[in-house]
Amino acid sequence: MPVTNVSHDADALTLTITAEFAAPRARIWQIYADPRQLEKIWGPPTYPATVVDHEFTPGGRVTYYMTGPEGDKHAGYWNIISIDEPAGFTFTDGFADADFTPIESMPVSANEFSFQDKDGSTIATYVSTYATAEGLQQVLDMGVVEGASQAIGQIDDLIKG
């Protein structure tokens, strides 16, 4: 399992996940920049993602849905804020209805994904910041730590292939 640390800070309203991958950061970057690779790692194995739109540029939007074991679909979106290839990117991530309209009652996170080289490996740091403590707690209660850790764990198989 590539996840090396998970922490959340109720005062800073953040969830931080750190992972290490046996690949250069350019390879990790490609996973997020390519919608077909992204859908292999975005969402836990029991909720695979389908990326519908992938405008991976500042101001762009990525839309996706995850399909649950019962065939249930859960949509979401990213609004891309900045891109610094291959060092990282920032975006907001939110829940959406079936036509990708944001669900205003669900938490939205501001995310900073950063990738650093370390002796041929990559240290990835995923920081999600929520607007409220209730929003952070809501996603924690939904199992975001377990789901994100399982999702990130799929990167190892992808980079080996």
C-alpha positions in Angstrom: 0.0 0.0 0.0 1.7 3.2 -1.1 -0.2 5.4 1.5 2.4 6.3 4.1 0.4 8.7 6.3 -3.1 10.0 6.7 -4.0 12.9 9.0 -6.9 15.3 9.5 -6.8 18.6 11.3 -10.2 19.8 12.6 -8.8 23.3 13.2 -7.3 23.7 9.8 -10.2 21.8 8.2 -7.8 19.6 6.2 -7.3 16.0 5.3 -3.8 15.1 4.2 -2.8 11.8 2.6 0.8 11.1 1.8 1.9 8.3 -0.5 5.1 7.0 -2.1 5.3 5.5 -5.5 8.2 3.6 -7.2 8.1 5.7 -10.3 9.2 9.2 -11.3 6.8 12.0 -10.8 6.3 12.4 -14.5 4.7 9.0 -14.6 2.4 9.8 -11.6 1.5 13.1 -13.4 0.5 11.1 -16.5 -2.2 9.3 -14.5 -4.0 12.5 -13.6 -3.5 14.1 -17.0 -4.9 11.1 -18.9 -8.7 10.4 -18.4 -8.4 6.7 -19.2 -5.6 6.3 -16.6 -7.4 8.5 -14.1 -10.5 6.4 -14.1 -8.4 3.4 -13.1 -7.4 5.1 -9.8 -10.1 7.6 -9.0 -12.4 5.8 -6.6 -11.9 2.6 -4.6 -11.9 -0.7 -6.5 -15.6 -1.4 -5.5 -16.6 2.1 -6.9 -14.7 2.4 -10.2 -14.8 5.8 -11.9 -15.8 6.7 -15.4 -14.4 10.1 -16.5 -16.9 11.8 -18.7 -15.1 15.1 -19.5 -11.5 15.9 -18.8 -10.5 19.5 -19.5 -7.2 19.3 -17.5 -6.2 22.9 -17.8 -6.6 26.0 -15.5 -10.3 26.9 -15.7 -11.2 23.5 -17.0 -13.6 21.0 -15.6 -13.4 17.2 -15.1 -16.6 15.3 -14.6 -16.9 11.7 -13.5 -19.1 9.2 -11.8 -18.4 6.2 -9.7 -20.4 3.1 -10.1 -21.1 1.1 -6.9 -21.5 -2.6 -6.4 -25.2 -2.4 -6.9 -24.9 -0.4 -10.0 -25.6 2.9 -8.2 -23.9 5.9 -9.7 -22.3 8.8 -7.8 -21.3 11.9 -9.8 -18.6 14.5 -9.1 -16.6 17.2 -10.6 -13.3 19.0 -10.4 -12.8 22.6 -11.3 -9.2 22.9 -12.2 -7.5 26.0 -10.7 -3.8 25.6 -11.5 -1.5 23.2 -13.2 2.3 22.9 -12.6 3.3 19.9 -14.6 4.7 17.6 -13.2 4.9 19.1 -9.8 1.2 19.2 -9.1 -2.2 20.9 -9.5 -5.0 22.5 -7.5 -8.7 22.1 -8.0 -12.0 22.1 -6.2 -13.8 18.7 -5.9 -17.5 18.4 -5.3 -20.5 16.1 -5.5 -22.9 16.4 -8.4 -26.3 15.1 -9.5 -26.7 12.8 -12.6 -26.2 15.7 -15.0 -23.1 17.0 -13.2 -24.8 20.0 -11.5 -23.1 20.6 -8.2 -25.1 19.5 -5.2 -25.0 22.6 -3.0 -25.8 20.7 0.2 -22.7 18.5 0.0 -19.2 19.6 1.0 -16.8 21.0 -1.6 -13.0 20.6 -1.0 -10.2 22.7 -2.2 -7.4 20.3 -3.2 -3.7 20.6 -3.7 -2.0 17.5 -5.2 1.8 17.8 -5.2 4.4 15.4 -6.4 8.1 15.5 -5.4 11.0 13.4 -6.7 12.8 11.3 -4.1 15.6 9.0 -5.4 13.7 7.8 -8.4 10.4 7.5 -6.5 7.6 10.1 -6.0 6.3 11.4 -2.8 2.7 12.5 -3.4 0.9 14.8 -1.0 -2.8 15.1 -1.3 -4.3 18.0 0.8 -8.1 18.6 0.9 -9.4 21.6 2.7 -13.1 22.0 3.6 -15.0 25.2 4.2 -16.4 23.9 7.5 -15.7 21.4 10.3 -19.1 19.9 9.5 -18.1 19.3 5.9 -14.8 17.7 6.8 -16.6 15.5 9.4 -19.3 14.6 6.8 -16.7 13.2 4.3 -14.8 11.4 7.1 -18.1 9.8 8.2 -18.7 8.8 4.5 -15.4 6.9 4.6 -13.2 9.2 2.5 -10.0 8.0 4.3 -10.6 4.4 3.5 -11.9 5.1 0.0 -9.1 7.5 -1.0 -6.5 5.1 0.5 -7.9 2.2 -1.6 -8.0 4.5 -4.7 -4.5 5.6 -4.3 -3.4 2.0 -3.7 -4.4 1.2 -7.3 -1.6 3.5 -8.6 1.0 0.8 -7.8 -0.7 -1.7 -10.1 -1.1 0.9 -12.8 2.6 2.0 -12.8 3.7 -1.7 -12.9 1.7 -2.4 -16.0 
